[in-house]
Amino acid sequence: MDSIIDGLVAESRKRQNMNGCHGYEHTERVVELCKKLGTALNADMDVLIPAAILHDIARGQPEHAEKGAAEAEEVLMGAGFDQYKSRLICDAIRAHSFSGGEKAASLESLILSDADKLDAMGAVGVYRTAMYSGELNRPVDEFVAHFHEKLLTLKGLMHTEEARALAEGRHRYLLGYLKEFRRELLTEA
């Protein structure tokens, strides 16, 4: 299985930028969060880890989760996955997106969704939001608005108890960061 996973990693890296708020470095963190959550929850790691590796291969395209699931199916079938496992992996990819609207159903899709959202929270979430704002040339008020429109809502969207526990600390960090950021903007401008 290790050589198959290595092949999926290579394919995922090929289809994504290495850096950026949604680059492969994000995928690596999501994989690690999936390993932690998946182990704690006794998930099928033969579904969860391939889904995590491939979850953003169509990032940047409209409806990236749906498009990514279709692309992942081709990759998985080419790598020798059977149709059943491939479908489970693709279902998890399809349901991971914050804005995709697809409901996560399996344990593995719930975990992938949680891991993807956790990576948008805490100190890493601040880093990614700053990077995203830079990529889109957003002014500071839009940077702050992104916290309120998305990041601060994520804690309430966690599916698993394990993810909710991790989200709690990351959410507190976001609130503390915003408080300090506002203070500095107002008092040191």
N, C-alpha and C positions, 0 to 999 in steps of 0.2 A: 504493500500500500504506500510505502514511503516514496517510491519512484513515481507513482501515480500522483501523489500530492505534490511532489517536486515539479511535475509537468503542469499541474494546475496553477501552481505559483508562477511558473515561467509564462504561461499563457495570460494570467492576470496582470503580471508586470508589463507584458508587451502591450496590453490594451489600455493601460492607465499611465498617467504621468507619475513619476516617482514622488514628487512633492506636490504641495498645494493642499487646500483644505479638504479635497476629496481625492488626494493622490494615493499611491500604493502604501505610503507610510500609515495612512488612515486604515487601510485594509489590514495591515500587520497588527495594529492595535486591536481592531475588531476581532481578528483571529484569536489573539491572546485572551481577550475578554470572553470569547465563546468557549475557549478551553477551560477557563476558570468556572464560568457559570455552568457549562455543559457537564463538567466533572461533578460539581456539587449537586446537580439535578438529575444525574444519571441519563443524560441524553444520548442519542445515537450519534456518536462522534463521526461515523462514516457518512452521515448526512450533514451534520452541523459544520464540520471543518471545511469540506468542499464548498458549501453554501457561503461561508464567511470569506473564503478565498476569492470566490467569483462574484460576490454580491454587488460590486460596483464596476463590473467590466464594461458596462454601457453608460457610465457616468458622463454627463455632458450632452446626452441625447434626450429628446423629449420622452417622458415616461420611462426613465432609465431603468426602473425596477422590472417593468414588463419586458422591455427590450433586452435587458440583461438576462432575464430568465430564458428567453428564446435563444440568445447567444450561448448561454451556459449549457443548454441542452445539447447543442451541436458539439461543444467542447467535451462534455461528459460522455456522450456516445462515442466520440472519437477516442476517448481515453479508456474505453472498455466498460463503462458503468452500465448496469442493466437498466432497463426502462423504468422499473419500479423505483430504484434508488434515485435515478435521474429526475423523475417526477417529484419526489419528495424534496430534493435539493432545489429544484427550480421553483417549487411552491414557496419555499422559505425565502428565496431571493425575491420573488414577486411580492411578498408581503412585508419586506423589511423597511420599506421607505416611509419616512415621516409624512410625505405629501402624496404618496401613491394611492392611498385609499383602500388598498387590499387588506383584508383582515387576516392576521396571523392565526393559524389554527393548530398546527402541530407544536409539540414542545420545542422542537428545533427551530421552527419559524418564530416562536415567541422569544427564544433566547437570542437569535440573530437580530431581531428587532430591538430588543433591550440593549444588546452590545453596541449596535450602531448608534443608538440614542445616547448611551453612556459616553461614547467618544466625543459627543458634542457638548458635554458638560464639564465642569471643573476647570482646572488650569488648562487642560488640553482644549476644552471648548473655547476658552478665551483666545488661545493661540489660533485656533481654526477660524474663529469669528474675525479676528484681526486680519488674518490672511485672506479670508473671503472678502472682507471690506476692501482690502488693497487690490485684490484681483478685479473687483468691480468698480474701483475708484470711488467708493462710497465716503461721504462726509461723516464726521463723528456722530451726528444725531442719528443717522441710519445705522451706524455701528451699534449704538445703544439700543435703538429700536429692535434690532435683531434679537437681543437678549429677551425683550418682553414679548415679541411675536413668536419666538420659538424656544429658545434655551430654557427659560424659566417655566415653560409648560411641560418639559420632558419628564420631570420627576413624576408627575401624575399619569404618565402614559406607560410606565413600566408594567410589564406583565407578571414578572416573577418576584417572589419575596427577596431572593438574593440580589436581584438588580435594584429593587427598591432600597435595600440597605446601602448599596454602593451609591445610588443616586442621591440619597439624603446628604451625604458629605459633599458631594460635588455641587449640589444645589446651594448649600450653605456657602461654599466657596464663591459661586457666581454672585450671590447676594452681597457678600463682603467686598468682592472686586468692584461691583457697581457702586457701592457706597463710597469706597475710596476713590474711584474714578471721578464720580460727581464732585466729591470734596476737592480734589485736585483741580478739576476744571473750574470750579467756582471760586476757589481761594487763591489760586496761583496763576490765573489767566492774565 
